[in-house]
Amino acid sequence: MTVAAGPARAHLLQVAESDHAQRVGTAAWLDRELAFGAKVFYKGWLGDDGRLEKHWLAGPGASVRTRRALETGQLEFMDFPRLVDLVGGTAEGLHRVQAEELHRALDEGWTSVAMTQESSRRPLVDDDEVAVFAQQEGGYDELAARFPLHVLCQLTTAVENEVHVVHSLGIHHRDVLDVGWGAHDDGCRWRVDGDLDAHVAQRFGGALTGALRRGVEVAGQGTGASPDLHLDLSGVRFVDVACAQMIVLAGRSVAGGQHLVLHDPPRLLRRLLDALERPESIVLRDPA
């Protein structure tokens, strides 16, 4: 798994199904950020002995660029237990640490900053946990909107429970690189590409629910924006009944007056939606 080429994305969630796949994608992201001269802050798990040389980032498999960056200070590593102590278990504490790192890097003369962290392995089993997690991730969004900051959040399904995965995708729906599919919010449409099959149905459904919820929140802020979600499907290569069901369920649960507008849906999806009795809240649009 690798991060797509092209312009760097400000706050990307990268989903992988194994530690190895996650490392491949993260290594590619790190290499690009380091090559373009960013100061990088990495937060991860060192294990019981706390030795950085045993982490893949600094071990024999690491790139020369990464090892060199650790030596020069362009790349800084922080172990999760230390991070937990620093933040005091609060979103406000995490925002403080993020802001301090960012401003320190800019004061040192770095023109761009990058931050990444491994899976937090939080359960997210209740609404309070989800709310705190969303607040923490919102801190990255706020900083990335104001400063030259790129953030990569890592989610490895092999070490996370399904509840955490689905909730995480709902929170991170604006920029996702998942296994076989991805999504990006360009400010006008939520664009989905790749293969939407049964294997990713729950994850796609979580992201879709988050995108719909975000539309209601923005409209409720008095901005005059419509709560409708415009979903661009022109980049979807395949879709099966499991993901079609997720779309129908989302359409049946939208807030009053909200619509899910599907732009350029694949022909197979149209047939599946008809078979599943598409609700009136789902509107189909052909390309202009």
N, C-alpha and C positions, 0 to 999 in steps of 0.2 A: 504494500500500500504506500502510495506517495502523495504528497500534497500537489495539487494541480499546478501546472505552470501558469505564468501570467502574473498580473498584479497581486501583491500580497493582500490577504484579507484581514481586516482589522481584528476580528474576534471570532476565530474559527473553532468549531468543535470537530475533532477527528475521532471517529469511532473505529475500533479494530476488534477482531475476535480472538487475538492471541497477543502475548507479550512481544513475540518476534515481529508480527505485523505492525504493532504500534511503534516499535523501535525503528523500523524501516522508515515509516512515515515521519516520525519525529526527527530522525537524523537528517532527512532531506530538508525539513523545515529549518532546523538549526543551521545546516550548512548554508542555506540561502541567506538567512538573517546575518550570520557571521560574515559571509562573503560581502554583503552590502554594508558592512561596518556598524551593525547594531550592537549595542550593549545588551546582553541576554541574561535574564534571571531564570534559573531552573529550580523547580521544587519537586522533590521526589523522595522515594523510600530507599534508605541505605541498608536497612536490615539491622539485626541485633548488634553486630559488631561496629556499626557506624563508620565503616571504612569506604571512602569514596573510590578508591582504586578497584573495589569489587563491583561497583556499579558499571553498567554497560557504557555509560557516558565517558568514563575514564579508563576503561579496561582495554585489553588488546584489540577488541573489535571496533573501538572508537576510531573516528577519522583523525588524521593528523591535524586538521584544522580545529577540531573540537578539543583535542588534548592541548594544543597550543593556546587556545582561547582560555582554557582553565588556568594555564600557567601565567598568562599575561593579565588575567582579571577581566578580559572581555566577556567571559562566561563565568557566572557565579552560581554555585549550587547551595541549596538549603534543604536540610532533611525535614520531613513533615513533622516529626515530634517537636523540633525546635520552632517551626512555624506555629504550631498549636500553642506553644508556650508564649510566643510573642503576641499573638492576636487575642489571647484570653478567651478563645472560644466564641468570639462575636464577629458579626459582619463588619461592624465599625472598626474593630481591631485589624481585620484583614485589609480594609480600605486604607487604613493608616499606613500599614506596611507597604502596600502597593504604591501609594503616593510618595512615601519616603524613598523607595527604590527608584522610582521614575525621576523624581526631582534631583536625587543625588547623581544619577547618570547624566542628566542634562547639564547639571552644574559642572560635571567633570569634562564636558565638551562633546559628549556623544550626540550625534544629530538624530538618531532614532534608537528606540528601545524595544526589546521583545521580552515577553514573559510566557512561560509555559509551566504546566504542572501535570504530574501523573494523576491517574485516577485517585480520587480522594477516598473511595470505598465507603462512602457514607450510605446508610440504609434508606434515607428519605421515606420512612414508613408512615409519616403522618403529615398533616397540612402545615404544622409549625416548622418541621424540618425542611419541607419544600420551600416555604416562604423565606427562611433564613438563607437557603442555598441560592434562591433567586436574587435575594438582596446582595449576596456576595458577588455573584456573577455580574449583576448590574453595575458594580463598581468598576469592572473592566470596561464595560460599554461606555461609562461616563468618561473615564480617562482616555480611551481610544478616540472619543469624539473631540477631545480638546488638545491632545498631544500626539506626536509622531510615535504611536505605540501599536505594536502588533501582538496579539495574544493567541496562543494555541492551547486549547483545553483538550486533554487526552481522556478518552473513555474506552476502557478495555472490557468487553462484555464477559470475558472469561473470569474476571475477578469481581464483577458487579452483580448485584441481584437485579432481576427484571424490572422491579419497581423503580429503582434508581435510574436505569437506562431510559425507561419511558419518560420519567419526569425530567431527566437531564435534556432529552431531545425537545421536550416541550418548552423548556427555558431557553435553549440554544437554537431554536428553530430558524433564526435569521441567517445562519451560515453554518452549514453542516456538510461534512465529508464522511459519509457512512460507507459500509461495504456494499458496493454495487450501485449506490445511488447517492445523490447529494441534493442540497437545496441552498438557495441564496436569495435574500430579499434585497432587491435593487431600489427599494423606496416606492415603487409603483406596483410591482407584482412579486409574488413569492414563486420563484422559478425552481422547478424540480426536474432533475434529469437522471438518466440511468434506468435500471430495472427495478420495478416495484413488484416483488413476488412475495410469496407466503413467508419466506425466511425473514423479511424485514417489515412485515405488515404491522406488528405492534409498535415498532420504532417509528415507522412512517406515521402511524395514527397518533402517536404522542406528539410528534413535531407538528402535524396538522392541527391538532387541538390547541397547541400553544400559539400557532399563528392566528387562529380564529380568536382566541382569548385576547391576544395582543391588539387585534383590530377593535374589539369592544373597549379595551382600556384607553386606546388613543382617542377614539371617538368620544369617550366620556370625559376627556380632559378639556372639552370646549374648544377644540382646534377647528371644528367644522369638517373634520375628516369623516368619511363614510366608514361604518364598521365592516363593510363587505371585504371579503378576502378574494383577491384576484390571483388565481393559481394558474401559472403558465406551465403547460404540460408538453410543450413542443419538443422538449429534449428527452422525453420518456420513450425508451425503446420498447419496453414490455411492461404490461400490467396484468395481474391475475385477479381472481375473484376475491381473494383475501384482502387485497388493498382496495379493491372496488367497494367492498363492504365497509372498510374504514371510512371511505369518502361518504358513503350513504349514512353511516352512523353519525358522522360529523355534521352532515346536512340536517339530520333530524334533531340534533341537539343544539343548533345555533341559537343565539339570543334573538329575541323578538325583533323582526325587521332586518336581521342580518342575512346576507346571501353569500354563498360560496360560488364564485364565478370561475368556471373552468375554461381556460383559453386553449384552443387547439388540442382537445383531448383525443387520444388515439381511438381509432374506429372500434377496436375491441372493447375499450372502456365504455364507449357509448352503449354498446350492446349489453354489457354487464350491468350498467346502471339502469337500463330499461328493465332487465330481468329482475333486478333487485327493487324495483318500484321506486325510482328516483323521486325524492321529495321536491316540492316546488322551490325550496330554498336553494337548490343546486341549479345554476343556470349554465348552459353550454354556449360557448362562443367560438365561431370559426375564425381562422385568421383573416385579417382585413385584406 
